[in-house]
Amino acid sequence: KRAWVVCLDEPTNWPEVRSARRFWDVMTSGARKVPGCRLLVTSNAGTTEHWTTARWRVAVGSAHW
């Protein structure tokens, strides 16, 4: 199956475990492989210690905004 939209809700509240990071990686890498697919991430600010902070910084610095 090929998704045309991937929605990830509140990843800043996901647990700090390997399976959560792996799920993020699988969903985001899959979205890149489908032409026209959109990735939507909705969340609050979270904390700077959470593993999603590094992903947020990459997104903010991206020219794809």
Backbone as a printed PyTorch tensor [residue, N CA C, xyz], in Angstrom:
tensor([[[ 0.8400, -1.1770,  0.0000],
         [ 0.0000,  0.0000,  0.0000],
         [ 0.8830,  1.2380,  0.0000]],

        [[ 0.4190,  2.2810, -0.6720],
         [ 1.1520,  3.5420, -0.7490],
         [ 0.2960,  4.6540, -0.1560]],

        [[ 0.8130,  5.2770,  0.8440],
         [ 0.0800,  6.3650,  1.5020],
         [ 0.2970,  7.6720,  0.7600]],

        [[-0.7410,  8.4670,  0.6320],
         [-0.5750,  9.7880,  0.0460],
         [-0.4630, 10.8530,  1.1240]],

        [[-0.8170, 10.4860,  2.3440],
         [-0.6300, 11.3870,  3.4800],
         [-0.3000, 10.5450,  4.7150]],

        [[ 0.6500, 11.0390,  5.5070],
         [ 1.0400, 10.3890,  6.7600],
         [ 0.8780, 11.4300,  7.8600]],

        [[ 0.0730, 11.1220,  8.8790],
         [-0.1540, 12.0320, 10.0020],
         [ 0.4350, 11.4300, 11.2700]],

        [[ 1.3170, 12.1710, 11.9020],
         [ 1.9270, 11.7320, 13.1610],
         [ 1.4860, 12.7160, 14.2460]],

        [[ 0.7540, 12.2340, 15.2210],
         [ 0.1580, 13.0860, 16.2430],
         [ 0.9550, 13.0440, 17.5440]],

        [[ 1.3060, 14.2110, 18.0160],
         [ 1.9660, 14.4060, 19.3130],
         [ 3.2210, 13.5590, 19.5400]],

        [[ 4.1740, 13.5550, 18.6090],
         [ 5.3800, 12.7590, 18.8440],
         [ 6.2030, 13.2380, 20.0430]],

        [[ 6.0270, 14.4980, 20.4640],
         [ 6.7530, 14.9730, 21.6470],
         [ 6.2510, 14.3110, 22.9220]],

        [[ 5.1200, 13.6340, 22.8340],
         [ 4.5940, 12.8900, 23.9800],
         [ 4.8060, 11.3890, 23.8540]],

        [[ 5.4260, 10.9760, 22.7660],
         [ 5.7340,  9.5550, 22.6120],
         [ 6.8120,  9.1740, 23.6160]],

        [[ 6.8420,  7.9300, 24.0330],
         [ 7.8520,  7.5190, 25.0210],
         [ 9.2740,  7.5730, 24.4590]],

        [[10.2110,  7.6920, 25.3450],
         [11.6350,  7.7340, 24.9720],
         [12.1740,  6.3040, 24.8860]],

        [[11.6350,  5.5660, 23.9240],
         [12.0410,  4.1730, 23.7270],
         [12.4070,  3.9600, 22.2600]],

        [[13.1720,  2.9450, 22.0190],
         [13.6530,  2.6600, 20.6640],
         [12.5050,  2.4150, 19.6920]],

        [[11.4410,  1.7540, 20.1380],
         [10.3360,  1.4380, 19.2310],
         [ 9.6310,  2.7010, 18.7330]],

        [[ 9.5390,  3.7280, 19.5510],
         [ 8.9210,  4.9890, 19.1150],
         [ 9.7860,  5.6670, 18.0630]],

        [[11.0780,  5.6720, 18.2800],
         [11.9940,  6.2600, 17.2870],
         [11.9700,  5.4640, 15.9880]],

        [[11.9050,  4.1840, 16.1060],
         [11.8600,  3.3210, 14.9190],
         [10.5700,  3.5640, 14.1350]],

        [[ 9.4580,  3.6980, 14.8380],
         [ 8.1870,  3.9800, 14.1800],
         [ 8.2740,  5.3040, 13.4170]],

        [[ 8.8530,  6.3360, 14.0430],
         [ 9.0580,  7.6340, 13.3790],
         [ 9.8760,  7.4450, 12.0980]],

        [[10.9820,  6.7250, 12.2190],
         [11.8660,  6.5130, 11.0670],
         [11.1600,  5.7860,  9.9270]],

        [[10.3850,  4.7740, 10.2650],
         [ 9.6660,  4.0050,  9.2470],
         [ 8.6370,  4.8870,  8.5470]],

        [[ 7.8770,  5.6490,  9.3100],
         [ 6.8300,  6.4790,  8.7170],
         [ 7.3980,  7.6270,  7.8870]],

        [[ 8.4440,  8.2760,  8.3640],
         [ 9.0010,  9.4000,  7.6170],
         [ 9.7770,  8.9360,  6.3890]],

        [[10.4640,  7.8230,  6.4880],
         [11.1980,  7.3430,  5.3080],
         [10.2260,  6.8180,  4.2640]],

        [[ 9.1360,  6.2260,  4.6870],
         [ 8.1290,  5.7440,  3.7480],
         [ 7.4700,  6.8860,  2.9870]],

        [[ 7.2470,  8.0010,  3.6720],
         [ 6.6170,  9.1570,  3.0270],
         [ 7.4910,  9.7120,  1.9070]],

        [[ 8.7890,  9.6520,  2.0810],
         [ 9.7150, 10.1710,  1.0520],
         [ 9.7100,  9.3270, -0.2080]],

        [[ 9.2840,  8.0940, -0.1100],
         [ 9.3550,  7.1730, -1.2440],
         [ 8.1400,  7.2520, -2.1640]],

        [[ 7.1100,  7.9730, -1.7440],
         [ 5.8870,  8.0760, -2.5380],
         [ 5.7870,  9.4920, -3.1050]],

        [[ 5.8880,  9.6370, -4.4100],
         [ 5.7980, 10.9740, -5.0010],
         [ 4.4820, 11.6580, -4.6300]],

        [[ 4.5760, 12.8940, -4.1590],
         [ 3.3910, 13.6590, -3.7870],
         [ 2.8750, 13.3980, -2.3920]],

        [[ 3.4450, 12.4450, -1.6850],
         [ 3.0030, 12.1440, -0.3230],
         [ 3.2850, 13.3390,  0.5860]],

        [[ 2.3720, 13.6170,  1.5010],
         [ 2.5270, 14.7010,  2.4650],
         [ 2.6740, 14.1100,  3.8590]],

        [[ 3.5850, 14.7180,  4.6300],
         [ 3.8110, 14.3040,  6.0110],
         [ 3.3240, 15.4270,  6.9090]],

        [[ 2.3900, 15.1300,  7.7950],
         [ 1.8290, 16.1080,  8.7110],
         [ 2.1600, 15.6860, 10.1400]],

        [[ 2.8370, 16.5630, 10.8550],
         [ 3.1760, 16.3010, 12.2570],
         [ 2.5180, 17.3860, 13.0920]],

        [[ 1.6500, 16.9870, 14.0150],
         [ 0.9970, 17.9370, 14.9100],
         [ 1.4520, 17.6540, 16.3200]],

        [[ 1.8450, 18.7070, 17.0240],
         [ 2.3690, 18.4790, 18.3620],
         [ 2.4750, 19.7870, 19.1380]],

        [[ 2.7120, 19.6510, 20.4230],
         [ 3.0480, 20.8100, 21.2330],
         [ 4.5640, 20.9780, 21.2060]],

        [[ 5.0670, 21.9440, 21.9370],
         [ 6.5050, 22.2320, 21.8850],
         [ 7.3620, 21.1180, 22.4740]],

        [[ 6.8810, 20.4250, 23.4660],
         [ 7.6780, 19.3770, 24.0880],
         [ 8.8450, 19.9530, 24.8850]],

        [[ 9.8370, 19.1330, 25.1280],
         [11.0200, 19.5840, 25.8600],
         [12.2500, 19.4360, 24.9740]],

        [[13.2720, 20.1970, 25.2800],
         [14.4940, 20.1360, 24.4670],
         [15.2700, 18.8540, 24.7020]],

        [[14.9420, 18.1110, 25.7350],
         [15.6260, 16.8490, 26.0170],
         [15.0350, 15.6730, 25.2420]],

        [[13.8470, 15.8410, 24.6990],
         [13.1750, 14.7440, 23.9990],
         [13.8510, 14.4790, 22.6550]],

        [[13.8190, 13.2440, 22.1840],
         [14.4920, 12.8710, 20.9430],
         [13.9040, 13.5590, 19.7180]],

        [[12.6830, 14.0680, 19.8080],
         [12.0820, 14.7390, 18.6580],
         [12.6570, 16.1380, 18.4180]],

        [[13.3620, 16.7040, 19.3780],
         [13.9310, 18.0450, 19.2120],
         [14.9010, 18.0870, 18.0290]],

        [[15.7260, 17.0700, 17.8960],
         [16.6750, 17.0300, 16.7780],
         [15.9390, 16.9780, 15.4410]],

        [[14.8410, 16.2390, 15.3730],
         [14.0680, 16.1650, 14.1320],
         [13.4030, 17.5010, 13.8400]],

        [[12.9320, 18.1900, 14.8730],
         [12.3200, 19.5080, 14.7120],
         [13.3280, 20.5090, 14.1590]],

        [[14.5430, 20.4750, 14.6820],
         [15.5760, 21.4090, 14.1970],
         [15.8920, 21.1790, 12.7160]],

        [[15.9120, 19.9350, 12.2930],
         [16.1410, 19.6330, 10.8780],
         [14.9820, 20.1980, 10.0380]],

        [[13.7650, 20.0080, 10.5090],
         [12.5990, 20.5040,  9.7720],
         [12.5930, 22.0220,  9.6710]],

        [[12.9110, 22.7080, 10.7340],
         [12.9090, 24.1670, 10.7380],
         [13.9700, 24.7160,  9.7820]],

        [[15.0890, 24.0340,  9.6790],
         [16.1570, 24.4790,  8.7970],
         [15.9790, 24.0630,  7.3360]],

        [[14.9400, 23.3120,  7.0440],
         [14.7370, 22.7870,  5.6950],
         [14.1700, 23.8480,  4.7450]],

        [[14.5740, 23.7710,  3.5150],
         [14.0380, 24.6580,  2.4860],
         [12.6360, 24.2170,  2.0210]],

        [[12.1690, 23.0720,  2.4940],
         [10.8770, 22.5430,  2.0740],
         [ 9.6960, 23.1400,  2.8360]],

        [[ 9.9410, 24.0550,  3.7370],
         [ 8.8500, 24.6630,  4.5030],
         [ 7.9580, 25.4370,  3.5980]]])
